[in-house]
Amino acid sequence: MPQHQHGGHTVDPGFFGMWSPDIFLLTVLAAVLYLVIVGPWRSSFEGAAPVSSGKKTVFLLGLAFFYIAQGSPLNYYGHQYLFSAHMVQQSFLYLVVPPLLLIGTPEWLLQAVFRARVARKILAVFTHPIVGALAFNLLFSFYHLPFIFDEMAVNHTAMTAYHVGLLLAAFMMWWPIVSPLSDQTQLSELRKIAYIFANSVLITPACALIIFSGSLLYTTYSHVPELIPGHTALDDQKLGGILMKLIQEGVYGSVLAYTFFTWYRKEREKDKMEFAEIFAAKTGDSKSRA
């Protein structure tokens, strides 16, 4: 394995540094635990309905994206060489993993986890749309301020703690859209559309700062070798901002489209029912007169 210089330190990741077997093991254990809970252990939960293969697939896909972001070479290159890889990693962790895991988790399991009244009240506070949107977007924007980002790059403990906080905030942000618990107050489709649009706007300043900066913002990437000839650190910084915005727009756009068509179908069904009731009433009046 060739060694490279990064920030004055020799970096030789080896197999463990490149593929993170510990993260892989954690991901596999999470997958096995999930499959056991929704399979053989399901009878232990009150009112636990069978979990569809589609729901299981979505949850496992969320775990796969988690490992790609945290345990694959994407994580290594994102922290050592390419800001663009870092932004793709961030996109997977906060825009793809949380909704997939929430959608794939059966409601009866969440009912069991948040059974206590205190837990429900805390959940309601932290998953309030305003709290979730502000928490995630502010934490994400602050993280990408140069002096914070560079400090995190050399302080592994602080970076890990911040990433955990960001991931929790991402779940908070996605919760009002996915709404896993049906007995919670849910946003209407139109409010979900407004909420998704607001999140898209809130994350834009951080991406714009990165994309349109005329100088390299992060000293973390100032002394790394060019892995792609002619692709400078500044070029890669701009690419990172563009990739983050494109992935964000793709994810939010897909959710927005799904939400809109769900609302449209409900409105059509409502109109059909109202028309049927009016028609039945008029038909009844005509028969009574006859």
WOLINLIN-V138058 format. One line per field, one symbol per residue. phi: phi as a letter, one per 30 degrees, with the letter a starting at -180 (. if undefined). psi: psi as a letter, one per 20 degrees, with the letter a starting at -180 (. if undefined). burial: # if it has 9 or more other ideal C-beta (glycine too) atoms within 8 Angstrom, else .. A space follows every 10 residues. Layout:
phi = ???
psi = ???
burial = ???
This chain:
phi = .dcbcbhicd cbdiddddch eddddddddd ddedddddce deddcdidde cddddddddd dddddddedc cdeedddddc bcdddddded dddcccdedd dddddddddd dddcdddddd ddddddcded ddddeddddd ddecdedddd dddcbddddd dddddddddd ddddedddhd cddddcdded dddddddddd ddddeddded dcddbddcde cdbddddcei cddddddddd dddddddddd dddddddddd dddddddddd dddddddddd dddddddddd
psi = pqqqpokjqp onhagghhim hghggggghg gggghggidh ihiippkoqq pqhggggggh hghghggghh irihgghhhh gohhhghggg gggiiggghg hghipqhhgh hgglhqhghh ggghgijpgg gggggghggg ghhjpghggh ghhinhghgg gghggggghg gghhghghmh ohiqoqqrgh hgghgggghh ghiggghhgg gjpirphoih jhjqqohopi nrhgghgghg gggghggghg ghgghggggg hggggghghg ggggghgggh ghgggghhh.
burial = ...###.... ###..#.### ..##..#..# #..#####.. ##..#..#.. ....###### ########## ##.#####.# ########## ########## ########## ##.#....## ..##.####. #######.## #.##...### ###....##. .##.###.## ########## #.....#.#. ###.###### .###.##### #.#..###.. #..#.#.... ..#..##### #####.###. ##..##..## .##..#.... .......... ..........
